């Protein structure tokens, strides 16, 4: 018998070792079109580089 991950109030309980053992790979559990949707990452924002040096210090 499977134990529910949520209680009557919808609160999620922590995963146990047994829960992890029962997990299946995404390739076995989901159809391929859904796997592609979940597996795709959007465009990542470019990082902003800021130079910091002694000339950037403000002297009183």
N, C-alpha and C positions, 0 to 999 in steps of 0.2 A: 504494500500500500504506500502510495506517495504521500509525503507530508507537505502540506501547503506552505508556501513561502510567506503568506500574509495571514493575519488574523481577521476576525469579523470586522474590525475597525479599519482595515486596510493597512495596518502597520506591517512593515516588512521585517522579518526576523533575520538574524545573521546566518550565513551559509555554514553548513557543517562539512566535515570531510566526506561524509556519505553523499551530500548534495553535489559536491565537486566530482566525485567518482561517477555519478549518474549523468553528468553533462556529456553532450555529444558535440563533435566538431560542427561548425556552421555548414560545411559542405554536405553533411548527412541530414541536418535538421531543416534546412531552408531550401526553397526552390532557387534556381540559378539567377533569375531576374532580381530576386530580393537580395541575394548575396552580393550582386554587383552594386545595388543601391547602398547597402550598408557598408560595403568595403571601400567605396570611393570617398576620397577626401576632397574638399573644396580647395580652391586656390589659397595658398598660405600668404598672409601679408608679408611684405618685405620688411626686414628689420631696419630700424633707423640707427645709423651710426653717429655717435656724438663724440667729437674729439675733446679730450680734457687735457689741459696742459697748464704750465705755470702762468702763461699769459692770460688764462681764463680766470685767474684769481682776482678778486676785488680787494684793493688795498685801501685802508682807511685814511 
